[in-house]
């Protein structure tokens, strides 16, 4: 599990990370009000939904437990995304989409995972893993993908230390350059440019 220091306190749980995020001005709790549109996930699909929803005047919130961009956000070059004929980095794409959504008024909340979805009258209620809730008139689930992992404990040790499975369209060699782990483990295709 990733660890960090904040003041005199060592972080290690998602709640501690949320405390650090909140201390830096990052929203970690959804509003108690009912949103017009809630989007679960801030990968490319979630970001696109946020741009379109907010641009139509809907009170839009994006609930994301990690960071914007999803799997695509870790790619060094995406060449098959509409509007970028020469390609764009995953981080660059995510940042542009986030900026556009925010300019239209979308709210981003980096929070605990959405653990359940139910109805309360005409509203959809999302139960978050910390026990809190968010409500909206409509919900788009853009949860993305999770990597399949081999059940070999030694392969999981570097996860969170700056190394992880490489996206099939990413550049595993570039991702491995900044690793401080004694051995670099990469999966997926490796290409030299």
N, C-alpha and C positions, 0 to 999 in steps of 0.2 A: 504494500500500500504506500502511495506517495506520502511524504512527510515534509513539513516545513515549520519554520518558527515565525510566530507572530507575537511581538512583545516578548513576554516571558513564557508564552504558552506554545507547546508543540502541537501542530495540527495533525490529524490523522483520520478523522471521521468526516463524512460529508457535511455534517452540521458545523464543524469547526471551519471547513473550507467555506461554507456559506457565510460564517461570521467574518472571515477575512474579506470575502467578496463584498459584503455589505459595508465593511469599513472603508472600502475603496469606492463606494457610491454605486455599486452594481446592484440592481434590484434582485432580491432573492425571495420575495413573497408576492404572489398575485394580489390584486385589489380584491376587496370584499364585494365590490360591485359586479354585476353581471355584464360580461363582455358580449359584443355581437358575434365575434369569431375568436375561437381559441385554436391554436395550432400546436400540436405536440411534436416537437422536433425542429431543429434549426439547420438541417442539411439543405441542399439545393431545392428540394421540393417544398420544404417548410418555409424557406426564405422567399421563394417565388409566391407562395400562397399569401405570405405576409404583405408583400408588395401589392399584389392584386387586391386583397381585402382592404388594406388601409387606404389604397388609392381610390377606392369606391366609397370612402367615408365610413367604413365599418370600424367600430372600436375593437381593435385587434390586439391580441396578446399571443406571444410565442413562448411556450414553456420548454425549456431545454436544461437537462441536468449537467451538461458538460460545457461545450463551446460551440460557437456557430461554425457551420461548414460541414459537419458530419465527416463521413469517410472521404468525400471529395476534398474537404478542407486540408487534408494532409498530403494531397498530391502535388508534386512539383510542377506538373504541366497537364492541363486538360485541353485537348484539342478538338473535342467533339461537342462543345457546348454552344448553343445558338448565340450568334452575335460576336463570337471571338474566332474569326477564321485563322488567326495565327496562334491561337491558344492563349491560355491564361493560367496562372498558378491557382491551385485550389484555395489557398488563403486569400489571394487577390479577388477571386470570384466571390467568396463568402463575404469579404469586407465590403465590396461594392453593393452586393444585394442587401446586406444589413444596413448600410448607410442609406440606401434608397428606401427601404421599409421604414426606417426611423424618420426620414424626411417626410414621409406620408403620414406619420403618426403612430406607427405600430409600437407596441410596448414589448420589450424583451425581458423575461424573468428567468434568471438562471437559478433553478430550484431543484428540489428533490424530484425523483422520477415520478411520473404519473403511474399510479399503481392500480387504478380502477376508474371506470366510467359508468355513471348511472343517470337516472332522470329524477328531476324534482320539478313537477309541473311541466312547463314548457321548456325548462332549462336543462342543459346537459351539465352534470357535475363531475368534475375530475377529482378523484381522491389522490392526494400526493403521499408519498411514502413516509413523510414526517407527521402525517395525521391531518394536515391542513387541506383545504379544498379550493378549487377555482370553478367558477360557473360561467357558462356561455350559452348563447342561443343556438350556436352551431359549432361543431368541432371537426377539425381535419387532423387525422393521425398521419403524420409524415415521419414515422419513427426510424426509417432507414434500415440499415442492415447491421448484423453483428457477425464478426468473423467466426467461422468454425475453428475450434482449437483442438489440438491433439491432447489427450489426457496424459501428458507427460509432465510431472511437477517441475522438472528442471527447466522446461521451456517457458513456464509461466513466471519464473523468477525475474527476468529482465523487464516484464511488462510493468509500465509505470516508471521505469528508470530511464525513459527516453527511447525505448525500443519496443516495437510491436510488429505484428504482421503487416506486411506492405500491401497496399492496394494493388490489384492486378494491373492498373494503368498508371501506377505511381513509379517513382524512381527509388528503389530500395537502396541503391548505392549512395545516393545523396542523403537519404534519411539516416544512414548508418554512420556518416562521417562525424557527427557530434556526439556519439555515444561514449559514455565513460565506463560502460560495463566491460569486464575483462574479455568477454567473447561477444561478437556481434552475430546475432541470429536473425536472418532475413528469410522471408518466404515470398513467393511470387517471382515474377520475371525480373532479372537484373540486366540492364542494358547500359552499355557505355555510349556516350554521345560522341 
